[in-house]
Amino acid sequence: MLTARPPCQSAPSIRWRGLSLVELLVAITVGLFIVLGATMMILPVTQTTASTSQATKMNTDARAALDIIANELRRAGYGISTPEAIYPGTSGACVVYAYRDTPTSVTLWGRFVHDDAAQLIRAQYNSATPLSCDPPTTPLPPPLTDPKTMRVRSFAVRCLTDANGVQITAEFSQPDHATPQLSLTTTVHSRNGSCRLP
């Protein structure tokens, strides 16, 4: 037998309860501490990555600059009659070299100079007159190294005792460092000429 429900009886009501202001503030504070902790862990990794990337770029650019110098000095003496084709400057911060592209072409004189702006300058001229390490009177070509990427702290070229050998030494740093961070030395042997000993 079925019984009818009294007409006045309603279903039980559900009472919704939200967060109080204190609970909300505690939750926000805990969340901020978690975000701060995560940031403190990520920040050193990001700084290390950026520093490593800058050091790698400086290393690559420095080696590329020395490779360009070494390749030019290897060609020194080709097609010219004088045996001496590489002339380090008296201070060592400059090197002048000569060669010809063909035996009948004009002698190509080249020079690499470490200047006051801590960059390496490369200059080449087709001329019968040798270049010197004196400050140039004509406008300089674009630098071989970019001072925004690295600064050349020192540059030295010296002849070795075997006459056609040259040792190139250079120290580099990132633009915001005052002391050298990278030191490179390379030895080059000219195939056709010799280095003039001081």
C-alpha positions as CSV (number, residue, x, y, z in Angstrom):
1,M,0.0,0.0,0.0
2,L,1.4,3.4,-1.0
3,T,1.3,6.3,1.3
4,A,1.3,9.8,0.1
5,R,3.8,12.3,1.3
6,P,2.5,15.3,3.3
7,P,2.2,18.3,1.0
8,C,4.1,20.7,3.3
9,Q,7.3,18.7,3.5
10,S,10.2,19.8,1.2
11,A,13.5,18.3,0.2
12,P,16.5,19.1,2.6
13,S,18.2,22.3,1.6
14,I,22.0,22.4,0.7
15,R,24.0,25.1,2.4
16,W,26.8,26.5,0.2
17,R,29.8,27.9,2.1
18,G,32.6,30.0,0.4
19,L,36.1,30.9,1.6
20,S,36.4,33.5,4.2
21,L,38.7,36.5,3.7
22,V,41.4,35.1,6.0
23,E,41.4,31.7,4.1
24,L,41.7,33.6,0.8
25,L,44.6,35.7,2.0
26,V,46.4,32.6,3.4
27,A,46.0,30.8,0.1
28,I,47.3,33.8,-1.9
29,T,50.3,34.1,0.4
30,V,51.2,30.4,0.1
31,G,50.8,30.6,-3.7
32,L,53.2,33.6,-3.8
33,F,55.8,31.7,-1.8
34,I,55.6,28.8,-4.2
35,V,56.0,31.1,-7.2
36,L,58.9,32.9,-5.5
37,G,60.6,29.7,-4.7
38,A,60.2,28.4,-8.3
39,T,61.6,31.8,-9.7
40,M,64.6,31.6,-7.3
41,M,65.4,28.1,-8.7
42,I,65.0,29.1,-12.4
43,L,66.8,32.5,-12.2
44,P,70.4,31.1,-11.6
45,V,69.9,28.5,-14.4
46,T,68.9,31.3,-16.8
47,Q,71.8,33.5,-15.8
48,T,74.2,30.6,-16.2
49,T,72.8,29.7,-19.6
50,A,73.2,33.3,-20.8
51,S,76.7,33.5,-19.5
52,T,77.7,30.2,-21.1
53,S,76.1,31.4,-24.4
54,Q,78.1,34.6,-24.3
55,A,81.4,32.8,-23.5
56,T,80.8,30.3,-26.3
57,K,80.1,33.1,-28.8
58,M,83.2,34.9,-27.7
59,N,85.3,31.7,-28.0
60,T,83.9,31.1,-31.5
61,D,84.5,34.6,-32.7
62,A,88.0,34.8,-31.2
63,R,89.0,31.5,-32.9
64,A,87.5,32.7,-36.2
65,A,89.5,35.9,-36.1
66,L,92.8,34.1,-35.4
67,D,92.0,31.6,-38.2
68,I,91.6,34.5,-40.6
69,I,94.9,36.0,-39.5
70,A,96.7,32.6,-39.7
71,N,95.3,31.9,-43.2
72,E,96.6,35.2,-44.5
73,L,100.0,34.7,-43.0
74,R,100.3,31.3,-44.5
75,R,99.9,32.9,-47.9
76,A,102.6,35.5,-47.2
77,G,105.5,35.4,-49.7
78,Y,103.6,33.8,-52.6
79,G,104.6,35.3,-55.9
80,I,107.1,37.9,-54.6
81,S,110.9,37.9,-54.9
82,T,111.8,39.0,-51.4
83,P,112.2,36.2,-48.9
84,E,110.9,38.2,-46.0
85,A,107.1,38.6,-46.3
86,I,105.9,38.9,-42.7
87,Y,106.9,42.0,-40.6
88,P,105.8,42.1,-37.0
89,G,105.5,45.7,-35.6
90,T,108.0,46.8,-33.0
91,S,105.3,46.7,-30.3
92,G,104.0,43.3,-31.5
93,A,100.5,44.6,-31.7
94,C,100.6,44.7,-35.5
95,V,101.7,42.5,-38.3
96,V,102.3,43.4,-42.0
97,Y,102.5,40.8,-44.7
98,A,102.7,40.6,-48.5
99,Y,101.9,38.3,-51.3
100,R,100.6,38.3,-54.9
101,D,97.5,36.5,-56.2
102,T,99.3,35.7,-59.4
103,P,103.0,36.3,-60.3
104,T,102.1,39.2,-62.6
105,S,99.7,41.0,-60.3
106,V,100.5,43.9,-58.0
107,T,101.8,43.0,-54.6
108,L,99.0,42.8,-52.0
109,W,100.0,44.3,-48.7
110,G,97.9,43.4,-45.7
111,R,98.0,44.4,-42.1
112,F,96.3,43.3,-38.8
113,V,96.4,45.9,-36.0
114,H,95.2,45.9,-32.4
115,D,93.7,49.3,-31.9
116,D,92.8,51.5,-28.9
117,A,89.1,50.5,-29.2
118,A,90.1,46.9,-28.2
119,Q,89.4,45.4,-31.6
120,L,91.4,43.9,-34.4
121,I,91.5,45.9,-37.7
122,R,92.3,44.3,-41.0
123,A,93.5,46.4,-43.9
124,Q,94.6,45.3,-47.4
125,Y,95.9,47.4,-50.2
126,N,97.2,46.6,-53.7
127,S,100.3,48.7,-53.7
128,A,104.0,48.5,-54.4
129,T,104.6,50.5,-51.2
130,P,104.7,48.4,-48.1
131,L,102.2,49.1,-45.3
132,S,103.5,50.1,-41.9
133,C,102.2,49.7,-38.4
134,D,101.9,53.5,-38.1
135,P,98.4,54.9,-37.4
136,P,96.5,55.0,-40.8
137,T,95.8,58.2,-42.5
138,T,92.9,56.8,-44.5
139,P,89.6,55.6,-43.0
140,L,89.8,52.1,-41.5
141,P,87.8,49.2,-42.9
142,P,85.3,47.5,-40.7
143,P,87.0,45.7,-37.7
144,L,87.7,42.0,-37.8
145,T,86.2,41.6,-34.4
146,D,83.0,43.1,-33.0
147,P,83.5,45.1,-29.8
148,K,79.9,44.5,-28.8
149,T,80.6,40.7,-28.6
150,M,84.2,40.8,-27.3
151,R,87.1,43.0,-26.6
152,V,90.7,42.2,-27.6
153,R,92.7,42.8,-24.5
154,S,96.1,42.1,-26.1
155,F,97.5,41.0,-29.5
156,A,101.1,40.0,-30.2
157,V,102.9,38.6,-33.2
158,R,106.5,37.4,-33.0
159,C,108.8,35.5,-35.4
160,L,110.0,32.1,-34.4
161,T,113.6,31.0,-34.8
162,D,112.8,28.7,-37.7
163,A,112.4,31.9,-40.0
164,N,109.1,31.1,-41.6
165,G,107.3,30.5,-38.3
166,V,105.1,33.1,-36.6
167,Q,103.4,32.9,-33.2
168,I,100.2,34.8,-32.6
169,T,98.9,35.4,-29.1
170,A,95.7,37.2,-28.2
171,E,93.6,37.7,-25.1
172,F,89.9,38.3,-25.2
173,S,87.1,39.2,-22.8
174,Q,83.4,39.9,-22.9
175,P,82.6,43.7,-23.2
176,D,81.6,44.0,-19.6
177,H,84.8,42.4,-18.1
178,A,87.9,44.3,-17.5
179,T,90.3,41.3,-17.3
180,P,91.0,38.7,-20.1
181,Q,88.8,35.6,-19.9
182,L,90.2,33.8,-22.9
183,S,93.8,33.4,-24.1
184,L,94.6,31.9,-27.5
185,T,98.0,31.1,-29.1
186,T,98.5,29.7,-32.5
187,T,101.6,29.0,-34.6
188,V,101.7,29.6,-38.3
189,H,104.3,28.6,-40.9
190,S,104.3,30.6,-44.1
191,R,104.6,28.3,-47.1
192,N,106.4,30.8,-49.3
193,G,108.1,33.5,-47.2
194,S,109.8,34.1,-44.0
195,C,109.3,36.3,-41.0
196,R,111.6,39.2,-40.4
197,L,113.2,38.9,-37.0
198,P,113.5,42.1,-35.0
